[in-house]
């Protein structure tokens, strides 16, 4: 039976908040570009937006191993790290430290006060990761991260892990064709995974014993790429960045697409983050080196990075 109440998604036009300054743009070939964007010469590929408690926005630049910080008022860009790696997704701990999913090096950590980047997890049981992609904390401080590598429909062996504060590591999924963005619901009962090459968002109920059950596709998209970064909303929905459809999609708790946030810059919107406590969403338009902003009808869910419970402080 047709749903006669169906309404097409409302379009929200994003705006360019800021762009990577020309001083940081040096187009050249790299091994990452040759493997992931063959035939291209790129000056950057921005990813991993996260906000600290002071309102600073941090971004990664994957091919060149860079991490930038953008001041909240002046929008001035500062290069805070440049190292031998391919940093992708990031998350901030309640203690203020910056955690990085690095495709080449695993899960890394940078102290809130700066200092050298340290390796938290470089392998599992002496086996190298395929290539970690994104990560996020739940409100209890457990870290979920995806091990994507070059998996896809031809090789559906991408993995999703959970790292506990005591160092225990759980393998939750091992059959995903390109797991990318990952986020837990505010109540800790559901895990969402962006499965890029499958062009889906998976919904994975988390059982009381910590295992998964009845994993299903919450929403299916289309395009030459697929869902990338995720952000949970305050009302139990989800925002999905799509890496080839020129924007991000707002899903309600049933998985219905209610709004499309459209990029004015390019087609490759890779990741997203809410300004904590607001309805302002920032998006990385990676192909153009742009950071976008849009106001959504709903704000983001609470974040571990802004937790005040003393149990979460280092």
ChimeraX attribute file (.defattr): number of C-alpha atoms within 10 A of each C-alpha:
attribute: neighborCount
match mode: 1-to-1
recipient: residues
	/A:1	3
	/A:2	5
	/A:3	6
	/A:4	6
	/A:5	6
	/A:6	9
	/A:7	9
	/A:8	10
	/A:9	15
	/A:10	13
	/A:11	13
	/A:12	18
	/A:13	15
	/A:14	23
	/A:15	19
	/A:16	17
	/A:17	13
	/A:18	15
	/A:19	15
	/A:20	18
	/A:21	12
	/A:22	8
	/A:23	6
	/A:24	12
	/A:25	12
	/A:26	12
	/A:27	11
	/A:28	13
	/A:29	17
	/A:30	15
	/A:31	11
	/A:32	14
	/A:33	20
	/A:34	14
	/A:35	10
	/A:36	12
	/A:37	13
	/A:38	11
	/A:39	10
	/A:40	13
	/A:41	14
	/A:42	20
	/A:43	21
	/A:44	25
	/A:45	23
	/A:46	30
	/A:47	28
	/A:48	29
	/A:49	25
	/A:50	25
	/A:51	22
	/A:52	21
	/A:53	13
	/A:54	8
	/A:55	14
	/A:56	17
	/A:57	21
	/A:58	24
	/A:59	27
	/A:60	29
	/A:61	22
	/A:62	23
	/A:63	24
	/A:64	24
	/A:65	17
	/A:66	22
	/A:67	23
	/A:68	21
	/A:69	21
	/A:70	19
	/A:71	15
	/A:72	12
	/A:73	8
	/A:74	7
	/A:75	14
	/A:76	13
	/A:77	18
	/A:78	14
	/A:79	14
	/A:80	11
	/A:81	17
	/A:82	14
	/A:83	12
	/A:84	12
	/A:85	16
	/A:86	24
	/A:87	32
	/A:88	27
	/A:89	32
	/A:90	27
	/A:91	26
	/A:92	25
	/A:93	26
	/A:94	24
	/A:95	17
	/A:96	18
	/A:97	18
	/A:98	22
	/A:99	24
	/A:100	31
	/A:101	27
	/A:102	24
	/A:103	23
	/A:104	18
	/A:105	21
	/A:106	24
	/A:107	25
	/A:108	18
	/A:109	20
	/A:110	19
	/A:111	15
	/A:112	13
	/A:113	8
	/A:114	11
	/A:115	9
	/A:116	10
	/A:117	15
	/A:118	13
	/A:119	16
	/A:120	15
	/A:121	16
	/A:122	17
	/A:123	14
	/A:124	11
	/A:125	7
	/A:126	7
	/A:127	8
	/A:128	12
	/A:129	21
	/A:130	19
	/A:131	21
	/A:132	30
	/A:133	30
	/A:134	33
	/A:135	28
	/A:136	29
	/A:137	24
	/A:138	19
	/A:139	20
	/A:140	15
	/A:141	20
	/A:142	20
	/A:143	22
	/A:144	25
	/A:145	26
	/A:146	32
	/A:147	27
	/A:148	27
	/A:149	20
	/A:150	18
	/A:151	21
	/A:152	19
	/A:153	12
	/A:154	9
	/A:155	12
	/A:156	18
	/A:157	21
	/A:158	25
	/A:159	25
	/A:160	24
	/A:161	18
	/A:162	21
	/A:163	17
	/A:164	15
	/A:165	11
	/A:166	7
	/A:167	11
	/A:168	9
	/A:169	17
	/A:170	14
	/A:171	13
	/A:172	18
	/A:173	19
	/A:174	15
	/A:175	15
	/A:176	26
	/A:177	25
	/A:178	30
	/A:179	36
	/A:180	31
	/A:181	31
	/A:182	28
	/A:183	24
	/A:184	25
	/A:185	22
	/A:186	20
	/A:187	10
	/A:188	15
	/A:189	14
	/A:190	18
	/A:191	19
	/A:192	23
	/A:193	29
	/A:194	32
	/A:195	26
	/A:196	29
	/A:197	24
	/A:198	22
	/A:199	22
	/A:200	22
	/A:201	28
	/A:202	21
	/A:203	21
	/A:204	22
	/A:205	20
	/A:206	19
	/A:207	12
	/A:208	9
	/A:209	6
	/A:210	12
	/A:211	13
	/A:212	17
	/A:213	13
	/A:214	9
	/A:215	15
	/A:216	13
	/A:217	18
	/A:218	18
	/A:219	17
	/A:220	14
	/A:221	14
	/A:222	15
	/A:223	13
	/A:224	10
	/A:225	16
	/A:226	26
	/A:227	35
	/A:228	31
	/A:229	31
	/A:230	28
	/A:231	26
	/A:232	27
	/A:233	23
	/A:234	16
	/A:235	13
	/A:236	15
	/A:237	22
	/A:238	26
	/A:239	27
	/A:240	28
	/A:241	31
	/A:242	28
	/A:243	26
	/A:244	19
	/A:245	21
	/A:246	19
	/A:247	30
	/A:248	29
	/A:249	24
	/A:250	25
	/A:251	22
	/A:252	17
	/A:253	14
	/A:254	11
	/A:255	16
	/A:256	16
	/A:257	20
	/A:258	15
	/A:259	19
	/A:260	23
	/A:261	26
	/A:262	21
	/A:263	26
	/A:264	15
	/A:265	20
	/A:266	18
	/A:267	18
	/A:268	25
	/A:269	32
	/A:270	30
	/A:271	33
	/A:272	29
	/A:273	23
	/A:274	27
	/A:275	19
	/A:276	20
	/A:277	13
	/A:278	13
	/A:279	17
	/A:280	17
	/A:281	22
	/A:282	23
	/A:283	30
	/A:284	31
	/A:285	29
	/A:286	22
	/A:287	18
	/A:288	19
	/A:289	23
	/A:290	24
	/A:291	26
	/A:292	24
	/A:293	22
	/A:294	19
	/A:295	17
	/A:296	20
	/A:297	9
	/A:298	15
	/A:299	21
	/A:300	24
	/A:301	20
	/A:302	18
	/A:303	21
	/A:304	22
	/A:305	25
	/A:306	19
	/A:307	18
	/A:308	11
	/A:309	9
	/A:310	9
	/A:311	10
	/A:312	16
	/A:313	12
	/A:314	9
